[in-house]
């Protein structure tokens, strides 16, 4: 089970992610992001990862793409969510990391 909640303030848009992010939940994250991107303007994008219980490499790659485009701020509070935030920020400009991850899982 998963959930994406959007909340807006005068200076930021927050996407709160909860649950397992694999398959259809990643597709929905991409859809939400694509509908949000043109309207973001100068607002800060915050992605709240604190409710995530699992995310696969594809989801992490999508977070990295979003971070590369927006310099999104990630909210994290556990070893898992800290890891996701660090990886998305640290590898935001490198698809090489994603290819290494795929080949290791094969």
N, C-alpha and C positions, 0 to 999 in steps of 0.2 A: 504494500500500500504506500502511496506517496501523495504529496500535496505541494502545490506552488501557490503562494499568496503574494499578491502585489499590494504595496501601500505607497502612497505618494505624499510628500510634504513639499513645502515651497522650494527647498533646495536639493531634495534627493528623492530617488525612487528606490524602494527596497523590494527585493524578491526573496521571500522566505521559502526555503526548500526543506521539506520534511519527508522522511521515509527512505525507501530504497530507490535509487536512481539507476535504472537499467532499462533497456528497451523502450517501451512506449513513454515512460516518464522522461527520458532524455529527448525523445521526439517532441514532447510537449514543452520542455524547457526551451528547445530551439525555436518552436513556434512562438512562445511567449516573448522570447528575446527578439525575434525578427519583427514582431508587432510593436515592441517597445522602442527599439533602436531609433527609428525616425523621429520619435517624439521626445527623446531624452534631452536634447538641447544641451544647456550648460549644467544641468542637474548632475549630481553625483549618483552613480549606480552603486548600491549596496547589495551584496548577495549574502544572505544569512544562511550559513551552512550548518548552524548549530543543531538542527533537527534531522540531519542526514544520518542514516544508519548504515548505508552502503552506497558506493558509486563505482561503476566500472571505468575502465580506461577511456572508453568513448565519452562518457560524461565528463571526465576530467579534461579531455581534449576540448570539449565544448566550453568548459569554464575558462580554459586557457585562451581560446579564441575571443571570448567575451572580454577577458581581461586585456588582451592585446589591443582591442579596439577602444575600450573605454577607461582602462586603468581602474576597473571596479574595485571597491573596497570589500574584502571578505570578512565576515563575522564568524569566528570560530571559537570553540571552547573545550575541545577534547583532542586527544591524540589523532583521531581519525580526521576531524574537521580541520585541525591545524595542518596536517599533512596535505589534505586536499588544497587548502589555501596556498601553502608554500609551493606545491608543485604547479598549480595553475599560474602563479605569479612568476616562478622561476623558469618555467618552460613555455611561457606565453609566446615566445617568438621562435620556438624550435619544434618542427614536426619530427625531427630526428628522434627525440625522446619517445614519441608515440610509436614510431616504427620499431624501436628497440623493445618497448613494452609488448607489442603484438608478437614479435618474434620470440620473446622469452616465454610467452604463454602458449605458443604453438607446440 
